[in-house]
């Protein structure tokens, strides 16, 4: 079978310090169900092209978000032109805009990729390459046939989710990512790793495409989750795990079962967790269960202090009071909250943003472990907000994706500005003002969190000590 290379390429941004688990799943699936091992993963960094070429691939598959898409396509074009190999592209951007498949990409993979890639590899083998005859039978793809773009019907999701083996972390070169890092967004430098325990989310936030593209939540069993944790702890010495699920907390029973499984496997208490929550699901029972599992910090998308804007952004199933209450409950259990806020929604006024600023102050005063982050509302393809921005003429159907090269929510880009009330230049000042409020109590919270364990690490590792000083005292 043809040699396959999977590529994760970020020229900048925060995408390049996390394991691209999606590619790890693809590799593991091919190994398990096709007994196919002639594959490699090239991870981002310098000389990505040279690294790909050195593998002598016949097929190269790229993953791409909207952020960074431009850079990925530039690399894909170079690979096509200089190596003359077959090229595939998958991930959120192509999934949301399959009709914009670049000419140099032979095939775009729409949505969940494991089974699709397996069928593509088989078809390539059977037809001695990617042919129209073979491709038309494969669900979930777009491809070029004599210059015309063809799309096959959508592919059904894989169930149960446990059918998909854990991501191939060896092939992802997990060792490169295991240095103590601030991966959990706590102030502790831990040997951190990421994992996923589910796919999908039932809620309908207008800035997120997950509900429409990943369907109803599918959960890994508690046994499967615990066995992955066990491997991370025992094989790789991991101390902190960020569970990156869209909605980790959809089942209280599963959280309790995971804890029981961790205890059975003798890893309970040896690892700390960081998970994302949704405020309307937070109650003391849930938080007790999370705490028992080992969760030390959570992220919450509180988004706005204005009821009207919150309702608009999150579809009306969470209130500002529920947000406030969720943070209070978590803090009472000693769990710090990483609270994410957004400014710049279409109908947002200065007064709405003032309410957000007030809520940020209130949350920072509640607990030294609370942390607030401010980003700009950005219409991303595949979301309700994208449709709205198109209708209103705020964005073009084919914008300059280069503008998305850097993480868009941080780049404060005029091209994707959707607010109708505040002139952009004034808006930038308001963003800065709001960010300053969010940062204002950071030094205080850092000082209250210094621990011996942390200091010992810093003393033993001068490079780490310098990194900490730089991060905490010079950059912020
Ligand atoms: C973890 C995560 C991150 C992590 C790690 C990313 C990484 N290196 O893997 C971090 C924190 C870095 C991150 C950052 C951002 N993220 Co993010 N992230 C996620 C999250 C929660 C999970 C990603 C994941 O592992 N998914 C699970 C795997 C199984 O899915 P997958 O990677 O898409 O891969 C599958 C398919 O897409 C397909 N596939 C993918 N690639 C390929 C390639 C080939 C060849 C084939 C055949 C198939 C294939 O098959 C895979 C297996 O089924 C998703 C939400 C989600 N549910 O996906 C958001 C998500 C991907 N992120 C999103 C966004 C917006 C961002 C940011 C821009 C946010 C920001 N701060 O500005 C940044 C961009 C990074 C940057 N430039 O700095 C959006 C992307 C939307 C879009 N249109 O691009 C998502 C969908 C969330 C959302 N709410 O809409 N993110």
Boltz pocket constraint, residues with backbone or C-beta under 6 A from the ligand:
constraints:
  - pocket:
      binder: B
      contacts: [[A, 6], [A, 12], [A, 13], [A, 14], [A, 15], [A, 16], [A, 18], [A, 19], [A, 20], [A, 21], [A, 22], [A, 23], [A, 25], [A, 26], [A, 60], [A, 61], [A, 62], [A, 63], [A, 64], [A, 65], [A, 66], [A, 67], [A, 68], [A, 88], [A, 89], [A, 90], [A, 91], [A, 92], [A, 93], [A, 95], [A, 96], [A, 109], [A, 111], [A, 112], [A, 113], [A, 114], [A, 117], [A, 196], [A, 200], [A, 207], [A, 208], [A, 209], [A, 210], [A, 214], [A, 244], [A, 245], [A, 246], [A, 380], [A, 381], [A, 382], [A, 404], [A, 405], [A, 406], [A, 407], [A, 408], [A, 409], [A, 410]]
      max_distance: 6.0
